[in-house]
Amino acid sequence: MRCGRDHSAYRCWPEGRLCRTCALAALRIHGPCPGCGEQRILPGRGADGSPICPACAGIIHSVFRCRRCQTEGRLYHRKLCIRCTVTDRVAALLDNGTGHIDPALVPLAAALSTGPTPTPGGRLVWLTKPHNRDLLRALATGDLPLTHPDLNTYPDQAGVPYLRALLVHCGALPEIDKQLLDYEAWLTRRLTGLAAHPHERLLRQFGLWHQLPRMRTKAALQPITPPARTYARLEFVQATMFCNWLADTGRHPGELGQVDLDRYYTALKIGRRQSLRGFLNWAMTSRNLPTLTFARTRFTTGEALTQTQRLDLLRRSVTDHGADSADSAGDGGDSGNGPLRMRVAACVLLLYAQPVTRIRTITIDDIVTDDDGAMTLRLGDPPAPVPEPFATLVRRLLAQRPAGSTNPWLFPGRHAGQPLNYTSLSLGLRNLGIPMRRARVGAIRQLALQAPAPVIADALGFHNTTTQRQTINAGGIWNRYAAPTRAGT
């Protein structure tokens, strides 16, 4: 066994017995054979231990070439390679009962067979899961209409997010704000569970008449961020808890008194008070509650990293303690300091104080290199300079993009045409030891000490009041600097 472990033999080649793990790993090696010079798979081992092709290794009793496309590699059912196997599975699952695929689903079939993400092996695993097979069959037979609202109502939502992203990417469904869509589906499920609630009508009005119209208006102007969707959920959850309290105490919303509201509101933690404010303001404005008063939430000044701590984290992020060859790994290149893409994201946060919601949506077009090799990152106007050695990390990350890739994101996600998931990016930064909130506050305060607040705001895409407030908190001297007058204003 190549691995040195005691396993049952999966293949017996001239070099000896191989377990399943070693044999399948050997079939994934491609390149020019050192013995004959041909471009082939290299499952064998030469005298010096280097990978060699089956002919040079004397492997004559195994079949490695797909009987349909003649591609060499691991073979699956009926001696087909993984790409041909995926194509056959897709054709069978999307068959509308006539032996053909509905024209509306032909783009989906092509995307599933040769799609941009994940790998063919990942797509095959996705296709083998029962709930995904049922989802595709429902689309193929027409039991599930090809619309966004109908996908929202499908009972098993496990495979819907990936499928929806693929349908949008291939043009089978129109573009739609993912965060808005997720909130609509979540709100529908919550309201269904509140059908017997005594204040269900009030909560339904708040969710459908107040929250959704506001979110749709925001989505029409710019994409909704995951934190904005999460905050809308928290608002509805706190509204539900408030109505539960009204029901438990036997109070009618219209008869609520100031003392009762004060007793409930002051007992809440500061975060829950902030989430409840939206519902209370709406309910009083719409006259579902009496016009009462409640204290405005006061947040403390954010704690910041010191400059020494920030520079230490930057030094760790840009310094390699692992082999450079590991950067070709599927997760963006693992080194002793973590995946390369996470290290790049950490540098963006530590250098430019960018939130995760904006880091994940940086595109490759936002990175500009001039004729002299100097790199800039377009976060605002003008673009921010990218110093070394961070610029080298960015170049390495760009070099890892697959040839011919049309994905516009610097941090692409698993779903077709989508950036890296907000939760995945946040978790990756935490695994690197980055305290995100403290790091952002520390970075923006250091930047505000070096230049006027309006200049920092324009260059990094912040609002003027944000940088002015942090300049004051940092004790800077630029807090009274006048903002530049823009043309036409």
C-alpha positions in Angstrom: 0.0 0.0 0.0 1.3 3.4 -0.9 -0.3 4.9 2.2 1.4 2.4 4.4 -1.9 1.4 6.1 -3.4 -2.0 6.3 -6.3 -2.0 4.0 -7.9 -4.5 1.7 -6.6 -4.4 -1.9 -8.7 -2.4 -4.4 -6.2 -2.8 -7.3 -3.3 -5.1 -7.9 -0.8 -3.4 -10.2 2.8 -4.4 -11.0 4.1 -2.3 -8.1 1.9 -4.3 -5.7 -1.5 -3.9 -4.0 -3.3 -0.6 -3.7 -6.2 0.4 -1.4 -9.1 2.2 -2.9 -8.0 5.6 -1.6 -4.5 5.3 -3.2 -5.8 3.9 -6.5 -8.4 6.7 -6.9 -5.8 9.3 -6.0 -3.4 7.9 -8.6 -6.1 8.1 -11.3 -6.4 11.9 -10.7 -2.8 12.6 -11.8 -2.4 13.9 -15.3 0.6 15.2 -17.2 3.5 14.2 -19.5 4.9 10.8 -18.7 8.6 10.8 -17.8 9.1 7.5 -19.7 7.4 8.0 -23.0 6.6 11.7 -23.0 2.9 11.3 -23.8 0.3 13.4 -22.1 -1.7 10.8 -20.2 -2.9 9.8 -16.7 0.0 8.8 -14.5 -1.3 6.1 -12.1 1.9 4.0 -12.0 5.2 4.6 -10.2 8.7 4.6 -11.8 11.9 3.3 -10.3 12.5 6.7 -8.7 8.9 6.9 -7.4 7.8 9.4 -10.0 4.3 9.0 -11.6 4.3 7.3 -15.0 1.6 6.2 -17.5 -0.1 2.8 -17.5 1.9 1.5 -20.4 5.3 2.4 -18.8 4.1 1.0 -15.5 3.0 -2.3 -17.1 -0.6 -1.9 -16.1 -2.3 -3.8 -18.9 -5.4 -5.4 -17.3 -7.2 -2.2 -16.3 -9.3 0.1 -18.5 -8.8 3.8 -18.1 -10.3 5.3 -21.2 -13.9 6.3 -21.5 -15.7 4.2 -24.1 -17.6 7.3 -25.3 -15.3 10.3 -25.3 -12.0 8.4 -24.9 -10.9 10.6 -22.0 -8.5 8.9 -19.6 -9.3 8.8 -15.9 -11.5 7.1 -13.3 -14.4 5.3 -15.0 -17.9 5.0 -13.5 -21.1 3.1 -14.6 -20.8 1.4 -18.1 -17.1 2.4 -18.4 -17.9 6.1 -18.7 -15.8 9.0 -17.4 -17.3 11.3 -14.8 -18.4 14.0 -17.4 -20.2 11.5 -19.5 -21.7 9.9 -16.4 -23.0 13.3 -15.2 -24.4 14.1 -18.7 -26.4 10.8 -18.7 -27.7 11.3 -15.2 -28.9 14.8 -16.1 -30.6 13.6 -19.2 -32.4 10.9 -17.3 -33.6 13.2 -14.5 -34.8 16.0 -16.8 -36.6 13.7 -19.2 -40.2 15.0 -19.4 -41.6 11.6 -20.2 -41.1 11.7 -24.0 -37.4 10.8 -24.0 -36.5 14.5 -24.4 -35.8 17.5 -22.2 -38.2 20.4 -22.2 -36.8 23.3 -24.2 -37.1 25.6 -21.1 -34.8 23.3 -19.2 -32.2 22.7 -21.9 -29.9 25.5 -20.5 -30.2 23.9 -17.0 -29.2 20.5 -18.5 -26.1 22.1 -20.1 -25.2 23.9 -16.9 -25.5 20.8 -14.8 -23.5 18.7 -17.2 -20.6 21.2 -17.8 -21.5 24.0 -15.3 -19.0 26.4 -13.8 -19.2 25.1 -10.3 -18.6 22.9 -8.5 -16.3 20.2 -10.0 -17.8 17.3 -12.1 -17.4 15.1 -9.0 -19.3 17.7 -6.9 -22.1 17.8 -9.4 -22.3 14.0 -9.5 -22.6 13.9 -5.7 -25.3 16.5 -5.9 -27.2 14.5 -8.5 -27.1 11.3 -6.4 -28.9 12.8 -3.4 -32.6 11.7 -3.3 -34.1 15.1 -2.5 -32.2 16.7 -5.5 -33.3 14.0 -7.8 -36.9 14.5 -6.7 -36.5 18.3 -7.3 -35.2 17.8 -10.8 -37.9 15.3 -11.7 -40.6 17.7 -10.4 -39.3 20.4 -12.7 -39.0 18.0 -15.7 -42.6 16.7 -15.4 -44.1 20.1 -14.7 -45.2 19.3 -11.2 -43.0 22.2 -10.1 -43.4 25.3 -12.3 -40.2 27.1 -13.3 -40.8 30.3 -11.3 -39.2 31.9 -8.3 -42.4 31.8 -6.2 -43.0 28.1 -6.9 -39.4 27.3 -5.9 -40.1 29.1 -2.6 -43.1 26.9 -1.9 -41.4 23.6 -2.7 -41.6 21.4 0.5 -37.9 20.3 0.6 -35.7 23.4 0.3 -32.4 21.6 0.8 -31.4 21.6 -2.9 -33.3 24.8 -4.0 -30.6 27.4 -3.3 -28.0 25.8 -5.6 -30.5 25.0 -8.3 -31.9 28.5 -8.2 -28.5 30.0 -8.6 -27.8 27.7 -11.5 -31.1 28.5 -13.2 -30.4 32.3 -12.9 -26.8 31.8 -14.1 -27.9 29.9 -17.3 -30.8 32.3 -18.0 -33.6 29.9 -17.3 -34.9 32.2 -14.6 -34.6 36.0 -14.3 -32.2 37.8 -11.9 -33.7 38.4 -8.4 -32.3 39.7 -5.1 -31.3 36.6 -3.2 -31.6 38.1 0.2 -35.0 39.5 -0.5 -36.1 36.1 -1.8 -34.8 34.4 1.3 -36.6 36.8 3.5 -39.9 36.4 1.6 -39.7 32.6 2.0 -38.8 32.9 5.7 -41.6 35.3 6.4 -44.1 33.0 4.6 -43.1 30.1 6.8 -43.3 32.2 10.0 -46.7 33.6 9.2 -47.9 30.0 8.4 -46.8 29.0 11.9 -48.6 32.0 13.5 -52.0 31.1 12.0 -53.6 30.5 15.4 -51.9 33.5 17.1 -54.3 36.0 18.6 -52.3 38.9 17.1 -51.6 37.2 13.8 -53.3 39.9 11.8 -51.1 42.6 13.4 -47.9 40.6 12.7 -49.0 39.9 9.1 -49.6 43.6 8.5 -46.1 44.4 9.9 -44.4 41.8 7.8 -46.3 42.1 4.5 -47.3 45.8 4.5 -44.3 47.4 6.2 -41.2 45.2 6.0 -41.5 43.7 2.5 -42.3 47.0 0.7 -39.3 48.6 2.4 -37.0 45.8 1.4 -38.3 45.7 -2.1 -37.6 49.4 -2.4 -34.1 48.9 -1.1 -33.5 46.0 -3.5 -34.5 48.2 -6.4 -31.7 50.6 -5.5 -29.0 48.2 -4.6 -28.6 44.6 -3.5 -29.7 43.8 0.0 -26.9 42.6 2.2 -27.1 39.5 4.4 -26.9 41.6 7.7 -29.9 43.7 6.4 -31.9 40.5 5.8 -30.9 39.2 9.3 -31.9 42.5 10.9 -35.3 42.3 9.2 -35.7 38.8 10.7 -34.7 40.0 14.1 -37.3 42.8 13.9 -40.1 40.3 13.1 -38.9 37.9 15.8 -38.9 40.7 18.4 -42.3 41.9 17.2 -43.6 38.3 17.6 -42.2 38.1 21.2 -43.8 41.4 22.0 -47.2 40.2 20.7 -46.7 36.9 22.7 -46.2 39.1 25.8 -49.4 41.0 25.0 -51.3 37.7 24.6 -49.9 36.1 27.8 -50.8 39.1 29.9 -54.2 39.6 28.4 -53.5 43.1 27.1 -55.1 44.4 24.0 -52.7 46.4 21.8 -54.9 49.4 21.8 -55.1 49.5 25.6 -51.3 49.4 26.2 -50.2 51.9 28.8 -46.9 53.8 29.2 -46.0 52.0 32.4 -46.6 48.6 30.8 -44.4 49.4 27.8 -41.7 50.8 30.0 -41.7 47.6 32.1 -41.3 45.4 29.1 -38.9 47.6 27.1 -36.4 48.3 29.8 -36.2 44.6 30.7 -34.8 43.8 27.3 -31.1 43.7 26.4 -29.9 46.6 24.3 -29.8 44.6 21.0 -33.4 43.4 21.4 -34.5 46.9 22.2 -33.0 48.1 18.9 -34.7 45.3 17.0 -38.1 46.1 18.6 -38.0 49.8 17.8 -39.0 49.3 14.1 -42.2 47.5 15.1 -43.1 49.9 17.8 -42.7 53.0 15.6 -44.7 51.3 12.8 -47.5 50.2 15.2 -47.8 53.6 16.7 -47.8 55.4 13.4 -50.4 53.0 12.0 -52.4 53.5 15.2 -52.3 49.8 16.1 -50.7 51.0 19.4 -51.3 54.1 21.4 -48.7 56.9 20.9 -46.3 56.2 23.7 -42.6 57.0 24.3 -39.6 54.7 24.7 -35.9 55.5 25.3 -33.6 55.8 22.3 -31.0 53.0 22.2 -27.5 54.3 23.1 -24.6 52.1 21.9 -21.2 52.4 23.4 -18.1 53.4 21.4 -16.7 50.3 19.7 -13.5 48.8 21.0 -10.6 48.9 18.6 -7.5 46.9 18.0 -4.3 48.8 18.8 -2.0 49.6 15.9 0.5 47.0 17.1 -2.1 44.3 17.2 -3.4 45.3 13.7 0.1 45.2 12.2 0.8 41.8 13.8 -2.3 40.4 12.2 -1.3 42.0 8.8 2.1 40.5 9.1 0.7 37.0 9.8 -1.7 37.3 6.8 0.9 38.2 4.3 3.7 35.9 5.5 3.9 32.3 4.3 4.8 29.5 6.6 3.8 26.7 4.2 4.8 25.5 0.8 3.9 27.7 -2.1 2.8 24.6 -4.0 -0.1 24.3 -1.6 -1.6 27.4 -3.2 -3.0 25.2 -5.9 -5.3 23.4 -3.5 -9.0 23.5 -4.2 -9.8 25.7 -1.2 -7.7 28.6 -2.5 -4.3 27.4 -1.4 -3.7 26.3 2.2 -0.5 27.5 3.9 0.6 27.6 7.4 -1.5 30.8 7.8 -4.7 29.5 6.3 -6.3 29.5 2.8 -4.9 32.2 0.4 -8.3 33.7 -0.3 -9.0 34.1 3.4 -5.7 35.8 3.9 -6.4 38.2 1.0 -9.9 39.0 2.6 -8.2 39.5 6.0 -5.8 42.1 4.4 -8.7 44.0 2.8 -10.4 44.2 6.2 -7.2 45.2 8.1 -6.0 47.7 5.5 -9.2 49.3 4.3 -11.7 48.6 7.1 -14.1 47.0 4.7 -17.1 45.0 6.1 -17.6 41.4 5.0 -20.6 42.4 3.0 -18.4 44.5 0.7 -15.3 42.2 0.7 -17.3 39.3 -0.7 -18.6 41.4 -3.6 -15.2 42.7 -4.8 -14.8 41.8 -8.5 -11.7 41.2 -10.5 -12.5 44.4 -12.4 -12.1 46.3 -9.2 -8.4 45.4 -9.2 -6.4 47.6 -11.6 -2.7 47.3 -12.4 -1.0 50.1 -14.4 1.9 49.8 -16.8 4.4 50.2 -14.1 3.0 47.2 -12.1 1.4 49.4 -9.4 -1.9 47.9 -8.2 -5.0 49.8 -7.0 -8.3 48.5 -5.5 -11.5 50.3 -6.5 -13.5 50.7 -3.3 -14.4 54.3 -3.9 -13.1 57.3 -5.8 -10.2 57.5 -6.2 -9.1 53.8 -6.1 -7.0 52.9 -3.0 -3.3 51.8 -3.6 -2.4 48.2 -2.8 0.9 48.0 -1.1 3.4 45.1 -1.2 3.5 42.3 -0.1 -0.4 42.4 -0.2 -0.3 43.0 -3.9 1.7 39.8 -4.4 -1.0 37.8 -2.6 -3.7 39.3 -4.8 -1.7 38.3 -7.9 -1.3 34.8 -6.7 -5.0 34.6 -6.0 -5.9 35.8 -9.5 -3.4 33.3 -11.0 -5.4 30.5 -9.4 -8.6 31.3 -11.4 -9.5 28.5 -13.8 -8.6 29.1 -17.5 -11.5 30.6 -19.3 -13.5 31.4 -16.1 -16.2 34.1 -16.6 -16.9 34.4 -12.8 -16.6 38.1 -12.0 -16.0 37.7 -8.3 -12.6 37.9 -6.6 -14.0 35.5 -4.0 -16.3 33.2 -6.0 -18.8 30.9 -4.1 -20.0 27.4 -4.7 -23.3 28.5 -6.3 -23.0 29.5 -10.0 -22.5 33.2 -10.6 -22.6 34.0 -6.8 -19.8 35.4 -4.6 -18.6 33.5 -1.5 -21.3 33.0 1.1 -21.3 35.7 3.9 -21.3 33.1 6.6 -18.4 31.2 5.0 -16.3 34.3 4.6 -17.0 35.4 8.2 -16.1 32.0 9.6 -12.9 31.8 7.5 -11.8 35.2 8.9 -12.6 34.1 12.5 -10.6 30.9 11.9 -7.6 33.1 11.0 -8.0 34.8 14.4 -9.4 38.1 13.0 -11.7 39.9 15.5 -13.7 41.5 12.7 -15.5 44.3 14.5 -12.4 45.4 16.5 -10.2 45.1 13.5 -12.5 47.3 11.4 -12.8 50.0 14.0 -9.0 50.0 14.6 -8.3 50.2 10.8 -10.7 53.1 10.2 -9.4 55.1 13.2 -5.8 54.7 12.0 -6.8 55.8 8.5 -8.7 58.8 9.9 -5.6 59.9 11.8 -3.6 60.0 8.5 -6.0 61.9 6.2 -9.1 64.0 6.5 -12.3 62.1 7.1 -14.1 63.1 3.8 -11.0 62.0 1.8 -11.0 58.6 3.6 -14.8 58.3 3.1 -14.6 58.9 -0.7 -11.6 56.6 -1.2 -13.0 53.7 0.7 -16.7 54.1 0.0 -17.9 55.1 3.5 -20.4 57.8 4.5 -18.8 61.1 5.7 -20.4 60.8 9.1 -18.9 57.4 9.7 -15.3 58.6 9.2 -15.9 61.8 11.0 -17.3 60.0 14.1 -14.3 57.6 14.1 -11.9 60.6 13.7 -13.4 62.1 16.8 -13.2 58.8 18.7 -9.6 58.5 17.7 -8.8 62.1 18.8 -7.8 63.1 15.3 -7.2 66.6 14.1 -9.2 66.3 10.9 -12.7 66.3 12.4 -13.5 69.8 11.2 -12.1 69.4 7.7 -14.6 70.5 5.1 -15.9 67.9 2.6 -14.9 68.5 -1.0 -17.5 70.0 -3.2 -18.5 67.6 -6.0 -19.2 68.8 -9.5 -22.9 69.5 -10.1 -23.8 69.7 -6.4 
